[in-house]
Structures are given as C-alpha cells and as structure tokens.
C-alpha cells in the first residue's frame, strides 16, 4: 500500500465533532469505514464508536476467515451480532452503528471489492507508456447513493428506505489489466468538486503514490473539505 490518508473534515473541526472515518490495512485487505454524521433530525451521531469497534473486531477474526472475500458477510454478521448485543435499544444502535463498509481483497489473480454504503473505488491500470495520457490510467468511480447510504445495520433495525435489508455489492478487477485498486470515503467528493487543476493533480499524485502531496492538497483546500476523507490505495 502506497497511499494511506485519514483526515478530519473542516466542518467536523468547526462543530467539535470526532473524525467518523476509520480504516484497516492488514494482510491482503484494505478497508475504509465511514460513519454516518447526522440523523434525520440533523443531530450529530457517534458513529466513530461503531467504526472503531468494528475494525478491531474484524482484525481479530481468524485469518483464514477474515482474508476470504467469500466469507465477508459471515464475518460481518458475526461482528454485528456482538455489536448489537451491547444494547438492543434502537436509538443506541442507530447512533453508534450506522456506517459504510468498503473493502478490497488482493488475491493472486485479481482484486475483489465489496462495499455496502457510499464511497469511491480507485483503480490504476497497467502498461502506462510515454505515448499515452498517464492520467487516463487512474479512475475514481463513485459508489454514492445520493445521501441515502445502505448501512449494514439496517439488517438489524427497521428502515423506511431499505425495509428488505441490505447486502454487499461486488466488483472484480483482473491483475492482467489493473496494477492497483483502492477505496476512499465519500468525503473525497469535496476535493473532486474543486475541479481542474485539483482533480488532475490528485490523479497525478495517485498515479505516482505521492501520499504527502495529497495531504498538502487537502490542507491547501481545507475550508472546502467539509467531510472526513480516508484513502486506502
């Protein structure tokens, strides 16, 4: 892994709210967790509690289970069963356990991305030549749900939007075509919304694994970066 960034958004600093993003990078796994900031009444939640607990419990699972993408939902169900057992009150569950889960597994022949919620998939193609536009080899694909993310916790509490429950979506990227695949929380949209040349420079920094320069980009535009940003790439 070449780029690992976790920066609190300016609105969270202004409101004196914790960073509600979290991440895990272990073995063949990259994971980004993005906690829900506010409830339907505009009240700030405490989802930073849930994302940190989930990350620690996931890391402590047996490796042969944790590192297998086919067993992800089994792992997630085991963890949520433990989280929900802490308190069965719906308001407590909603306040702490509403968060996006994005995960990349690097296998021998491919990258497997599984996600439940909103965020970005970052891909880098192979075989960049001087005769081609290098920046075309970086892609940032939005998987946002337009303000209504599918949080996995909706399988444990009722939701008007997702009454039938939610599950993980899957995308695969062959290593014959792709050199690297990463993920980012949806706070990245604030950097992308600044347009050219910020987006072009971000692509260039991702292509060349310049995590420090991306941090500088965020710092220079910090007032515009309202939400937390996490990148695992």
N, C-alpha and C positions, 0 to 999 in steps of 0.2 A: 504494500500500500504506500502510495506516494503523497497523497493529499488527505489530511485528516484535520478538519476545521470544525470548531463549535463556538459560535459567537452569539452573545445575547443581543436581541434586538433593541433598538433605541427606545421604543415605546415601553418595553419591559423595564428598562432602567428608569425612565421617567415616572412610571407608575409604581416603582419599587417592587416589582414582581420578579420571581425567580426565573432563570432560564429553564424553559419547559421542553427543550430538546435534550436528547441524550443519544449515546452511540455505544457500539460494541464492535471491536475488531479482534477476532481470535480465530486461530487456525485458518480454515478456508472460508470464514464468514465475515461479512461486513453488514452491520445492522444500524439503522437510524430509527429512532423513536421520537415522535413529535406529539407532545401533549396538547390537548385542546385548551385554549386560553380562557374562553368565556362561555358561560351557559346562555340559554335562550333569553335570559333576562339581563344579559350584559354584565353579570357578576363574574369576577375572576375566579378560576378554579385552582386546584392544587395538583394538577396532573404531573408536575415534576416528581411527586412522590411515587406515582404509579410507574413512570418510565424507569426510574432508578431501581425500584424493586424488581420489575420485570427483567431488566438487563442482568441483574445479579443472579436471579433465579435461573434464567436461561443459560448463563455461563456455567452454572454449577450442575447442569444436566450431564449425564454420561456422554462422552464424546461421540460414540458410535450412533447415538440417537440425535444429539444436537447438530451434528455436522451433515445429516442426511436430509436433503430437501423434501423427500417423500414423506418424512415424518414430522414436518414442521407443525401441521395443525394438531397432531398428537401432543407435541411439546407445548404448544401454546395453550391447549386445553388444560394440560396438567398445571401450568403456571397460573392460569386464570382461576382454576378451582381453588388454588391456595390463596390467591388474592381476594377472591370473593368471600372465602371463609373468615377473613379478618373482620368483616362486618357485613351483614345482609341488608342493612338499610340502603334503599335505592339512592338517596341523596348522597351518602358517603361514597358509594360506588361510582356515581356519576361525577362527583367532584374530583376523584383521585385516579380513575382508571379509564378515562376516555383519551386514547392516544393512537396515532398512526403507527403501523409497523411496516418497515421496508427492510428487506434483507437480500443480500447477494451471496450465493454459494459459488465458489470457484472449484469446479470439478476438472477432471483430467482433460476432457474434450470440449467443455462448454461452461458458460456462466449461466446460472439459473437465478432469476429474480422473482421473488414472491413479495406481494405487497397487499396491504389491507388499509385503505385510507388514501391520503393525498401526499404528493411529493414529486420528485424528479428521478428519472433514470438517466445516468450519464454513460455514454458509450464512446469508445475510441477504436476506430478501425485500424487494421494493419496496412502495411505496404504503402506508407506515405513516401512519395517521391518528390524531387525538386520541381518536376514539371507540373505538379498538381497543386491545387489550393489545399494546404495543410489543414486549414480550419474546417474544411468540409468533412474532416475525419473525426471531428468532435460533435456529438449530438446530445442535446439536453431535452429529453422527452417528458413533458408534463403528464402526470397521472392525477391531476387535481380533480376534485369532484364538486367544483364551484361552490365552495362554502359549506358543503354537507358531507364531510368525510364519512366513510364506512368504518367506524371504530369496532374492533372485535368484541368489545364489551357489550355491544347490542345483542349478542347471543345470550346474555345473562340478564339483561334488563330490557323492558319494552321500549320500542322506538317507533314513533309515528311514521318516520321515513323508511325504516328498514324492519318492518314487523316480521318479515320472513327470515330475519337473521342475515349475517354476512359471512363471507369466506374469502380466502386469499385468491388473488389472481396470479397467474404465472406467465413469465416471458423468458425465452431462452435465446442465448447468443453463442453461436459456434466460435470456437477459438481459431478456426480456419480463417474467419473473417474479422474477428474482434480481438484486440490486444488487451483491453481492459474494460471493465464495466463497474460503475459505481452508482451511488444513490445520494440524494440530498433531500432535506426537508423543504417544505413549500415556501419557507422564508426566502429561499433563493430567488423567488419571483421579484422581490424588491430590487435586487441587483440587476436582473434581466430587464426590468421595466425602464431602467435608465437608458436603454437603447445603445446605439453606436456612439462612441467607440468602446463603452464599458463592456458590452457583450462581446465584442471582438477580442478585447484584451483578456477577458475571462476565458474564452475559448483557447487563446494562445497560452495562457498560464496553465490551464488544464492539460493541454497537449504536451507541455514541457515540464509537468509535475512541479510547478512553482507555487507551493502552498503559501510561502511567505508573501509572495506578491498578491495572492488572492486576499490575504489578510489585510494588506495595505489598501487594496481596492475597497474592501468593506469599511476600513477606517476612514478613508477619504470621503466616502458617501454615507457616513454613519447616520446622519439625521434622516436620510431617506430609507434606511433599513429598519423598518418598524418591528419586524418579527425576528425571532431567533433563526439563525442559519447553521445547519450542520451538513457537512460534506464528507462522505467516505468514498474515496476514489483511488 
